[in-house]
Every structure is written in C-alpha cells, then in structure tokens.
Amino acid sequence: MIKQLADVSLKSLDMINKNAEGINKLAEFLHDTQKQLNTLATKVLELEQRLNVANKGIERIDEQRKN
C-alpha cells in the first residue's frame, strides 16, 4: 500500500514537472513573441514618421507649383 502511494506520488511529481516545463516553454515563446511585436510596432512608427515627412514635402511642392 505504501509502495503504491509512493508510486502515485512520484507519477504526480513527474506530471507536475512536465507541466512546469510546458508552462516555461510557453512563457518563453510568449516573451519572444512580445519582443517581436515591440520591434514591429517600433518599425511601423518609424515608417509612419517617414511617411508624414514625405507627405509634408509633397504638400510643399504642390503649394509651390500652385503659386
């Protein structure tokens, strides 16, 4: 009986460890994904700024042509 309980306890500990490993892998994946999203957001903001500068330049050229 005690041996059976010990076996069940060991199996439970193994399952807990496997679950913890899976959770750690998931957390690492989510961390990497967050880093990539932050990089993407930064690049999008940089492109928006460049586009705004380009649009202002085009507007100036258009105004100069009108005058």
C-alpha positions in Angstrom: 0.0 0.0 0.0 2.8 2.4 0.9 4.7 1.5 -2.2 1.6 2.2 -4.3 1.2 5.6 -2.7 4.9 6.4 -3.3 4.5 5.3 -6.9 1.4 7.6 -7.3 3.3 10.4 -5.6 6.3 10.0 -8.0 4.0 9.9 -11.0 2.2 13.0 -9.8 5.6 14.8 -9.3 6.6 13.8 -12.8 3.4 15.2 -14.2 3.9 18.4 -12.3 7.4 18.7 -13.6 6.3 18.1 -17.2 3.5 20.7 -16.8 6.0 23.2 -15.4 8.4 22.6 -18.3 5.5 23.2 -20.7 4.5 26.4 -18.9 8.1 27.6 -19.1 8.3 26.9 -22.8 5.0 28.7 -23.3 6.3 31.7 -21.3 9.5 31.8 -23.3 7.5 31.7 -26.6 5.2 34.5 -25.4 8.2 36.6 -24.3 9.8 36.2 -27.7 6.5 37.0 -29.4 6.2 40.1 -27.3 9.7 41.2 -28.3 8.9 40.7 -31.9 5.7 42.7 -31.6 7.5 45.5 -29.9 10.1 45.6 -32.7 7.3 45.6 -35.3 5.5 48.4 -33.6 8.7 50.4 -33.5 9.3 49.9 -37.2 5.7 50.8 -38.0 6.1 54.1 -36.0 9.3 54.9 -37.9 7.6 54.3 -41.2 4.7 56.5 -40.2 7.1 59.3 -39.3 8.9 58.9 -42.7 5.6 58.9 -44.5 4.5 62.1 -42.7 7.7 63.8 -43.6 7.3 62.7 -47.2 3.7 63.9 -47.3 4.7 67.3 -46.0 7.4 67.5 -48.6 4.8 66.7 -51.3 2.4 69.2 -50.0 5.1 71.9 -50.1 5.9 71.1 -53.7 2.3 71.1 -54.6 1.8 74.6 -53.0 4.9 75.9 -54.7 3.6 74.7 -58.0 0.3 76.5 -57.4 2.0 79.8 -56.6 
